[in-house]
Each structure stands twice: as structure tokens, then as C-alpha cells.
Amino acid sequence: MSVPQLNDEHRGEEILAVFDTAFGELLAADPAAFRVKFRKMAASAFAFYRGTAALFYHDLTANNQFGSKRGGPYLDERTSRVWIHGDLHAENFGTYMDSNGRLVFNVNDFDEAYVGPFTWDLKRFAASVALIGYAKALSDEQITELVQVYAGAYRERVHALATGAKSDEVPPFTLDTADGPLLGALRTARSLTRFELLDSMTEIRDFERRFASGGGSIELDAATRYKVLAAFDGYLETLPDSSLDRPDSYRVKDVVGRRGIGIGSAGLPSYNILLEGNSDALENDVVIYIKQAQTPAVSRHITDAAIRDYFQHEGHRTVISQRALQAHADPWLGWTELGGTGQLVAEVSPYAVDLDWSDIDDPEEIAAVVADLGRATATMHAAADDQSGESLVPFSTERAIDAAIAADEDGFAGVLVDFAHDYGARARADHQTFVDLFRNGRIPGL
């Protein structure tokens, strides 16, 4: 398979059209945030890839040019409607403190989660491996081996889950079971403290903790504060009963506004709320955020009304998806509405550490990490099915995926390898086109 050849001008117009669909309204509302976002995306082909899930799915489905239309390899009625992460690349993994108080390394950032073909997650990850491998000057053969390792680890874990092991019986990556860079991330997370997080965002005034000024905080007027607090009351109704053990934990101490400027959150209004925490001690206070949820890129290419109508709004979709895909999710995770728009609510966690690829350079170590991420992907896909408590995917996903792969066992890794090389080359070329568009003032609204 080879990358379809498009002249730079035609491809540039195509990229701009996708950007307008995906970002147009937000960009018009906050051009400054998107200038920051696009500067970050210009830094590398991988950063560009991270910020362009909408372009990825456009390419994946347009004219079947990358062999990924519904009904493609390994896709049938069931494997085409699996709960997927939606933005599964090599940097969307990290640590979190689960609802049992245990540090876990797993997939994170579920803003793009939806229901669709399971292979779309695998292909998005495989292409990200190709981009990381290229940036680390690995040969095409070495990149091929890495994608094969990922495919093999995914296949092995799915088969194990489908033939006897339950998702909750497969050890997660924890301080006791992880090794290498995954264990390093967990140990770093363990060394962090809630006090350090609070110290970076708040100060003590009149014997009470309040948000500090500056650092991106925006003071709210009375009317906006009232609306945010009303949205907070609505959020409390979405929490599981197990999260409501100590009512004082939900006493609001302070509220500030923030403006998203990251690669994935540019232009999205958000708010931080400071809560009492689980005791009167000031070091136990908790910060949660309310963030406008976004339309997932993959949803524009899934036409099933039953999937679309399952969700009240994008905040509800994000939370339900994360709870389905992530065992023992953040106990503060919930949703609400603000100004008629769906919002995601979660803790600003002091224990979140993303996987850092900057010092993972040895090919053997890279392969070991990629294998672990393959196993994590399989466990995630297996968790979100008829046992997840949601009716949207009413069958065993691991059994469906296992059967689909078994029908052509030998070809499975090859499909991902071909895609990784082809789309990796496409993304590198697109990155250069994007940089030229951006620096020459060709992106409307900036």
C-alpha cells in the first residue's frame, strides 16, 4: 500500500476544510488560544498528529484510501461497534489514582471516546509508533518490528481474556506489577503530593485556602459564579453513591475561570472549583475542573443513530465512555450542563504523570513499552462491553474481537504495519504542509 499522492496545494485546502469543520467555531471565539495550539502542533510531526484526530478520521474514511471503511479487515457487525478510545496514540497513557486509592498506569484522556470499529484505535496507535520511531531515527524495519510487537501483545491479551481470564483478573500496571518506564512513571506519581499541587494553585488567606491570582486564573463576576455553582449542583447528582460518603467534601471554597490552551483543549472554557476535601485539614482540599466537552472526531464518521442518541450531551458521553473503558475510574468523574452545553467534571489530580518518551531510546526498551501498551489497549477494549453496566455494547467485545482476528491470524499484524508506514509518511508530509500554511498566514481567523 502506498500513500495517495496529492499536490501540496490540494492537500493544504483539504486540511483547512477539515480544520474549519473541527475547530471553526472555537477558533473564531478564541484565536489566541489556537495560535498557541498551532505553535505546539508545528513543533513536530508527532505533535501535529496529536492535534489532528479530525484529519485522521477524515483520511481513514474518505474514499477508503487507507482501507478502513466499515466492513474492512476484521470488522463485522459487532467489532464495528466497540467502545473505543478515539485518540489512542503513544502519549495518551499515564498514571492515575483509582477509586480504590491505588496508583495505576493505563490509558488516559477520554475526550474523544466513542463507539466504533476497534481497528481504528489500533491504527491510530500504530501510526503514532511510526512517527515516534522515525523521530528517534529507527529504520523502517525496526518500526515494522515495533508495530508487530504491539499487534502481538494486543492479540495475546485479547485471546486470554476471551478464553477464560476476566478483565478484573488481569493484573493492571501498578507499583507491584509494572516495570521499566511504566514503573518509573508510577514511582514519580507516588512521590507527588496533594500539598504540592495545592501550593502551585492556591494560597492561604484569612485562615482559609483560596485560589491564587495569576497563573491563568480568571476572576469571575457574580452572575458567572452563580451559573458555575448551579452547574456544580447538577454535577453532584451524576456521582455514584460511593463518592458521596462525606457531604462536607463537597463544600465549595472558591471558583475561578480558566481558558484551555493545550493541544486538545484550545478555546474550551473551563472552571476550577476548590472543595473542602475529606477532612478539615487544609492540605486535603481538592480541586476539580468543569470543562466544556467537545464533539469527538470519530463521531462525524459514525452514522448509527442508536449510538448518537444514547448520550444526553458530550459531557455525558465523555464520562460514560471513560467509566466503561477505565476500571475504577476517578471517583470525582461526572458531568453537568452550563449554558445549555455539556460539561465534563473531574479532579485536577496530583498523581497524574504522562508517559515520557523523551528518554526511551533503546529499541529493546521501546519494544517492551509498546508491548505493555498493546496489553493495556486490549484490556481497555475488553472492559467496555456487556459487563460494563452500559447497554450500548451488549456483547462480549473480547470474544468478538478474538473471533474476528482468528479468521485471519496471519494477516493481523501486517494490516497495522502497512497502515503505520503509510499514514506515518502522510502525517510527516501533512505536518510540513501545515507549518507552511500557518507561517504564511493561510489559516483563516488567525
PyMOL commands that set and color helices and strands:
alter all, ss='L'
color gray80, all
select helices_A, chain A and resi 8-29+31-42+45-50+53-64+118-135+140-162+167-169+180-191+194-201+222-236+241-243+247-250+282-284+297-301+305-308+314-325+363-383+397-406+409-439
alter helices_A, ss='H'
color red, helices_A
select strands_A, chain A and resi 82-84+93-97+103-107+114-116+202-205+208-211+252-259+269-275+286-292+334-338+341-347
alter strands_A, ss='S'
color yellow, strands_A
deselect
rebuild
show_as cartoon
